[in-house]
Amino acid sequence: MIKMLTRFLLICIFISGTVEAVIAPVPSPPKQPAKSYLLIDFNSGRVLAEKNIDKQIEPASITKLMTAYVVYKELDAGRLSMDEKVTVSEKAWRMKGSKMFIEVGKQVSVEDLLKGLVIQSGNDATVALAEHIAGSESTFADYMNQYAKALGMNDTNFVNSTGWPNRNHKTTARDIATLGKAVIKEFPERYKLYAEKQFEFNGIPQYNRNKLLWRDKSVDGMKTGHTESAGYCLISSAKRDDMRLIAVVLGTRSEKARADVSQSLLSYGFRFYESSKLYAAGEGLNQARVWKGENEQLNLGLQEDLHVTIPRGQYKHLDAVMDVNKDIVAPVEKGQQLGTVKVMLDGEEIISRPLVALQSVDEGSLWQRTKDQIIQLFR
């Protein structure tokens, strides 16, 4: 009897075609054995999993992500070139920990040192670059902190370029994710170096310490770190189709554990969520009436692309609501906020962004201003 009833229901569904698929629930993210961790969508910034993301802890060699960021800034500004030669100091040569094995007094190109920093995580290469750019490592650390402040890394303080243990050298999972996002967004071509599994210097093969590069083809970065006090750390990023995720894992017990935890977070994000671009920057989304201006109509849109990250299969449940200021009076500057666009999922707001003027509108003639004044009075 049950089999007959089930078969009957399936036939009815097939014939009518009106029964919608049941949306699968999204489980809570798996608990992870780490001091702190964070999983975010790169485009929307939505947090998908977190633990102690604002707790200050030592970042170890993940610090080198900021060192490289400063190097990229210098390269783009023309104050540094990839073929420029760097003289290796005794301090750089004597650095303990991971090395690319440069020799004191020798000259090494910025390109080779950058590979040593990013791929091998060489402390010697890192200090050599820091001293070359700023004169000393301590001055370079000040430089790092200025960039950290500009990026909004409010809970970060760097005292060296390598992540060598120091009680005043601190950051958070949230700040590291902010930095990782900036590296990918601002330097997409240079970011490709983080996917390199190995390089050779002085006849010595040097391997990337990010084991996820061998385990998951969608992973293309970013940086590992380890000290006894910090534990094993990793910031990783992976892209599948149009969705990119960033996972920050700090303070695990082993090299394998940091890879396993990172993989678990990335798999969870890709399995249960999807990311979509709803609107492009500069796209006209609405028109507004402008009073007392040389033009009566004004296009409104967004200054940046609007992405949303939602549970898989729920795209059709999205809706957008645009609230526009009622009385917009000229002059209006391009980029001036004149409203808000809110994205709703099943009636609940999930993200909002400012609606801005896509062009300027100058004040109109005396006649136009007078006419609009009269119309407004009778409204």
Stockholm file with secondary structure:
# STOCKHOLM 1.0

chainA/1-379         MIKMLTRFLLICIFISGTVEAVIAPVPSPPKQPAKSYLLIDFNSGRVLAEKNIDKQIEPASITKLMTAYVVYKELDAGRLSMDEKVTVSEKAWRMKGSKMFIEVGKQVSVEDLLKGLVIQSGNDATVALAEHIAGSESTFADYMNQYAKALGMNDTNFVNSTGWPNRNHKTTARDIATLGKAVIKEFPERYKLYAEKQFEFNGIPQYNRNKLLWRDKSVDGMKTGHTESAGYCLISSAKRDDMRLIAVVLGTRSEKARADVSQSLLSYGFRFYESSKLYAAGEGLNQARVWKGENEQLNLGLQEDLHVTIPRGQYKHLDAVMDVNKDIVAPVEKGQQLGTVKVMLDGEEIISRPLVALQSVDEGSLWQRTKDQIIQLFR
#=GR chainA/1-379 SS CHHHHHHHHHHHHHHHCCCCCCCCCCCCCCCCSSSEEEEEETTTCCEEEEESTTCCBCCGGGGHHHHHHHHHHHHHTTSCCTTCEEECCHHHHHCCSSCCCCCTTCEEEHHHHHHIIIIICCHHHHHHHHHHHHSSHHHHHHHHHHHHHHHTCTTCBCSSSSCCCCTTCBBCHHHHHHHHHHHHHHCHHHHGGGGCCEEEETTEEEECSCTHHHHCTTEEEEEEEEETTTEEEEEEEEEETTEEEEEEEEEESSHHHHHHHHHHHHHHHHHHEEEEEEECTTCCCEEEEEESBSCSEEEEECSSCEEEEEETTCGGGEEEEEEECSCEESCBCTTCEEEEEEEEETTEEEEEEEEEESSCBCBCCHHHHHHHHHHHHHC
#=GC SS_cons         CHHHHHHHHHHHHHHHCCCCCCCCCCCCCCCCSSSEEEEEETTTCCEEEEESTTCCBCCGGGGHHHHHHHHHHHHHTTSCCTTCEEECCHHHHHCCSSCCCCCTTCEEEHHHHHHIIIIICCHHHHHHHHHHHHSSHHHHHHHHHHHHHHHTCTTCBCSSSSCCCCTTCBBCHHHHHHHHHHHHHHCHHHHGGGGCCEEEETTEEEECSCTHHHHCTTEEEEEEEEETTTEEEEEEEEEETTEEEEEEEEEESSHHHHHHHHHHHHHHHHHHEEEEEEECTTCCCEEEEEESBSCSEEEEECSSCEEEEEETTCGGGEEEEEEECSCEESCBCTTCEEEEEEEEETTEEEEEEEEEESSCBCBCCHHHHHHHHHHHHHC
//
